[in-house]
């Protein structure tokens, strides 16, 4: 199983945490930041720039090329590196180099649970799972509802009937976040809070979790980071190679014009 994009991009924090808890022996590559090397860093000069490449090598290349451009005029892909990793790499060993990146054994998956609204002084590892468990109180609605607003996200709360409202959030950048709750529960309607996310230390790669024997993730070493994007250089170093291959494949989408009554 290849998992590209991490908990925030693909399935959301709830399914992610469920898999960590109940299926820790699955074969998984959790790529939270490595995939960004597809469009961050590497050779960005001339035709290899994110916008220049699309203009020169994708636009006008058949219906698929035109559809691509209609959706996005530059390269910013999250799932594509999973295909690149299979095109050039060693699928059975994620620790070896490949177009989709190079990974390390996962350490304990970061998860923090609080029985209160957190503040910016509280910290969690970037791409970790933050769970807030807020007591509803005696004056709550029979059908309590709530939304946790975080930047451009509105995360619905879950009230399982145990007297609390639960929210889960996954920070995708190393920075401070601000929360605000909107709810029909007076106990926490309008309350604000926050959290500060940090980049994992390189030493974490030397602490693989015994209960995650087949789980790999981004290499936190500084030598393979593109800015805050850990592991991204393990993809960006191949940029010109995989884009040349991409351009050649797009030529196959540009079909010849058929003469009348003639088949391809």
C-alpha positions as CSV (number, residue, x, y, z in Angstrom):
1,X,0.0,0.0,0.0
2,X,1.4,3.4,-0.9
3,X,0.1,6.4,1.0
4,X,1.1,9.7,-0.5
5,X,0.1,13.1,1.0
6,X,-0.1,12.2,4.6
7,X,-3.1,12.4,7.0
8,X,-4.0,16.0,6.1
9,X,-4.2,15.5,2.4
10,X,-5.8,12.1,1.7
11,X,-8.1,10.6,4.3
12,X,-8.2,13.1,7.1
13,X,-7.1,12.8,10.7
14,X,-9.8,10.4,11.8
15,X,-9.1,7.5,9.4
16,X,-5.4,8.1,9.8
17,X,-5.5,7.7,13.6
18,X,-7.8,4.7,13.2
19,X,-5.2,3.0,11.0
20,X,-2.3,3.8,13.3
21,X,-4.3,2.4,16.2
22,X,-5.9,-0.7,14.7
23,X,-3.7,-1.6,11.7
24,X,-0.1,-0.7,12.6
25,X,1.4,-3.5,10.6
26,X,0.1,-2.3,7.2
27,X,2.8,-1.6,4.6
28,X,2.6,2.2,4.3
29,X,4.7,5.1,3.0
30,X,3.5,8.2,4.7
31,X,4.7,11.1,2.5
32,X,3.7,14.3,4.2
33,X,6.4,16.6,2.7
34,X,8.7,14.5,0.5
35,X,6.3,14.7,-2.4
36,X,6.7,18.5,-2.5
37,X,10.0,17.9,-4.2
38,X,8.0,17.3,-7.4
39,X,7.4,21.1,-7.6
40,X,9.7,22.6,-5.0
41,X,13.5,22.9,-5.5
42,X,15.6,21.1,-8.1
43,X,16.3,22.5,-11.6
44,X,13.6,25.2,-12.1
45,X,15.3,27.1,-14.9
46,X,13.9,27.6,-18.4
47,X,11.5,24.9,-19.5
48,X,11.8,23.1,-16.2
49,X,10.0,25.8,-14.3
50,X,6.6,24.8,-12.9
51,X,4.6,27.1,-15.2
52,X,7.0,27.0,-18.1
53,X,6.9,23.2,-18.2
54,X,3.1,23.1,-18.4
55,X,3.0,25.8,-21.1
56,X,5.7,24.1,-23.3
57,X,5.1,20.4,-22.7
58,X,1.5,19.9,-21.6
59,X,-0.6,22.6,-23.2
60,X,-1.8,21.6,-26.7
61,X,-0.9,17.9,-26.2
62,X,-4.3,16.4,-27.0
63,X,-7.4,16.5,-24.9
64,X,-5.6,15.3,-21.8
65,X,-3.1,18.1,-22.0
66,X,-5.8,20.8,-22.5
67,X,-7.7,19.3,-19.6
68,X,-4.7,19.5,-17.4
69,X,-4.1,23.2,-18.2
70,X,-7.8,24.0,-17.7
71,X,-7.4,22.8,-14.1
72,X,-4.0,24.2,-13.3
73,X,-1.4,26.2,-15.2
74,X,1.6,25.0,-13.2
75,X,2.9,21.9,-11.6
76,X,1.7,21.2,-8.1
77,X,1.0,17.5,-7.6
78,X,0.6,15.4,-4.5
79,X,-0.2,11.9,-5.9
80,X,2.0,12.0,-9.0
81,X,5.2,11.1,-7.1
82,X,3.7,7.8,-6.1
83,X,3.6,6.9,-9.8
84,X,7.1,8.3,-10.3
85,X,8.4,6.2,-7.5
86,X,7.2,3.1,-9.3
87,X,8.6,4.3,-12.7
88,X,12.1,4.7,-11.3
89,X,13.0,3.3,-7.9
90,X,12.9,0.1,-5.8
91,X,9.3,-0.4,-4.8
92,X,10.1,-3.1,-2.3
93,X,12.6,-0.9,-0.4
94,X,11.4,2.7,0.2
95,X,14.8,3.5,1.9
96,X,16.5,3.5,-1.6
97,X,16.5,6.4,-4.0
98,X,13.7,6.9,-6.5
99,X,11.7,9.5,-8.3
100,X,9.0,9.4,-5.7
101,X,11.4,9.9,-2.8
102,X,13.5,8.1,-0.3
103,X,12.1,7.4,3.2
104,X,13.0,6.2,6.7
105,X,11.3,3.9,9.2
106,X,8.5,5.8,11.0
107,X,8.9,6.8,14.6
108,X,5.9,6.8,17.0
109,X,3.2,8.7,15.1
110,X,2.6,12.0,16.8
111,X,-0.7,12.3,18.6
112,X,-1.7,14.7,21.4
113,X,-5.0,14.7,23.2
114,X,-6.2,17.6,25.4
115,X,-9.2,17.9,27.6
116,X,-9.2,21.7,27.2
117,X,-8.9,24.3,24.5
118,X,-5.2,24.5,23.7
119,X,-3.1,27.7,23.2
120,X,-0.2,28.7,21.1
121,X,2.1,27.7,24.0
122,X,1.1,24.1,23.4
123,X,3.1,22.2,20.7
124,X,2.7,19.3,18.4
125,X,4.8,17.9,15.6
126,X,3.8,19.0,12.2
127,X,1.5,16.5,10.5
128,X,0.7,15.1,13.9
129,X,-2.9,14.6,15.1
130,X,-4.3,17.0,17.7
131,X,-7.4,15.9,19.5
132,X,-9.5,18.2,21.6
133,X,-12.0,16.7,24.0
134,X,-14.2,19.5,25.3
135,X,-16.9,18.9,28.0
136,X,-20.3,19.9,26.8
137,X,-21.7,20.6,30.3
138,X,-25.3,20.3,31.6
139,X,-26.7,23.1,29.5
140,X,-25.8,21.6,26.2
141,X,-28.3,20.9,23.4
142,X,-29.9,17.4,23.0
143,X,-28.2,17.4,19.6
144,X,-24.9,19.2,20.2
145,X,-23.2,20.5,17.1
146,X,-19.9,22.4,16.7
147,X,-17.4,23.5,14.1
148,X,-13.7,24.3,14.8
149,X,-12.5,27.0,12.4
150,X,-8.8,26.9,11.6
151,X,-7.7,29.2,8.8
152,X,-9.6,28.1,5.8
153,X,-10.8,24.9,7.3
154,X,-14.0,24.2,9.2
155,X,-13.7,21.0,11.1
156,X,-17.0,19.4,12.4
157,X,-17.0,18.2,16.0
158,X,-18.1,14.7,17.0
159,X,-20.3,14.1,20.1
160,X,-20.4,10.3,20.8
161,X,-22.7,10.7,23.7
162,X,-20.2,10.6,26.5
163,X,-20.6,14.3,27.5
164,X,-17.9,15.7,25.3
165,X,-17.3,17.2,21.9
166,X,-14.3,16.0,20.0
167,X,-12.3,17.7,17.3
168,X,-9.2,16.5,15.4
169,X,-6.8,18.7,13.5
170,X,-3.6,18.0,11.5
171,X,-1.2,20.9,11.0
172,X,0.5,20.8,7.7
173,X,3.0,23.7,8.3
174,X,5.4,24.4,11.1
175,X,3.8,27.5,12.5
176,X,1.3,28.7,15.0
177,X,-2.5,28.3,14.4
178,X,-5.5,30.0,15.9
179,X,-8.8,28.2,16.5
180,X,-12.4,29.4,17.1
181,X,-15.4,27.3,18.0
182,X,-18.9,27.9,16.7
183,X,-21.5,25.7,18.4
184,X,-25.0,25.4,19.8
185,X,-23.4,24.4,23.1
186,X,-23.0,27.5,25.3
187,X,-20.0,26.0,27.2
188,X,-17.6,26.5,24.3
189,X,-19.4,28.6,21.7
190,X,-17.1,31.4,20.6
191,X,-14.1,30.1,22.5
192,X,-10.7,30.6,20.9
193,X,-7.4,28.7,21.2
194,X,-4.4,27.6,19.1
195,X,-1.5,25.3,18.7
196,X,2.1,25.6,17.5
197,X,3.5,22.9,15.1
198,X,7.2,22.2,14.9
199,X,9.5,20.2,12.5
200,X,10.6,16.9,13.9
201,X,14.3,16.6,14.9
202,X,16.6,14.6,12.7
203,X,17.2,12.2,15.6
204,X,13.7,10.9,15.2
205,X,14.8,8.8,12.2
206,X,16.9,6.7,14.6
207,X,13.9,5.9,16.8
208,X,11.7,3.6,14.7
209,X,8.5,2.5,16.3
210,X,8.6,-1.3,17.1
211,X,4.8,-1.5,16.5
212,X,5.1,0.0,13.0
213,X,7.4,-2.5,11.3
214,X,6.3,-1.7,7.7
215,X,5.6,2.0,8.1
216,X,7.9,4.6,6.4
217,X,7.8,8.3,6.4
218,X,9.7,11.5,5.4
219,X,13.4,11.6,6.2
220,X,13.8,14.5,8.8
221,X,17.6,15.0,8.0
222,X,18.4,18.6,7.2
223,X,20.5,17.6,4.2
224,X,17.4,16.4,2.3
225,X,15.0,19.2,3.3
226,X,13.8,21.9,0.9
227,X,13.2,24.7,3.4
228,X,10.7,23.4,5.9
229,X,9.7,20.5,3.6
230,X,11.6,17.5,5.0
231,X,12.6,14.8,2.6
232,X,11.8,16.9,-0.5
233,X,15.3,16.9,-1.9
234,X,15.0,13.1,-2.4
235,X,12.5,14.0,-5.1
236,X,13.7,17.4,-6.4
237,X,17.1,16.0,-7.2
238,X,15.5,14.0,-10.0
239,X,13.4,16.9,-11.3
240,X,14.9,17.2,-14.8
241,X,14.9,13.4,-15.3
242,X,11.2,12.8,-14.4
243,X,10.0,16.0,-16.3
244,X,11.8,14.8,-19.4
245,X,10.0,11.5,-19.1
246,X,6.7,13.3,-18.4
247,X,7.2,15.5,-21.6
248,X,7.9,12.4,-23.7
249,X,4.7,10.7,-22.5
250,X,2.6,13.7,-23.2
251,X,3.6,13.5,-26.8
252,X,1.7,10.3,-27.0
253,X,-1.5,12.3,-26.2
254,X,-1.2,14.4,-29.3
255,X,-2.9,12.1,-31.9
256,X,-2.5,12.7,-35.6
257,X,-5.5,14.1,-37.5
258,X,-7.4,11.3,-39.3
259,X,-8.5,11.5,-42.9
260,X,-12.3,11.1,-43.4
261,X,-13.5,7.5,-43.0
262,X,-10.0,6.4,-41.8
263,X,-9.4,4.7,-38.6
264,X,-6.4,5.3,-36.2
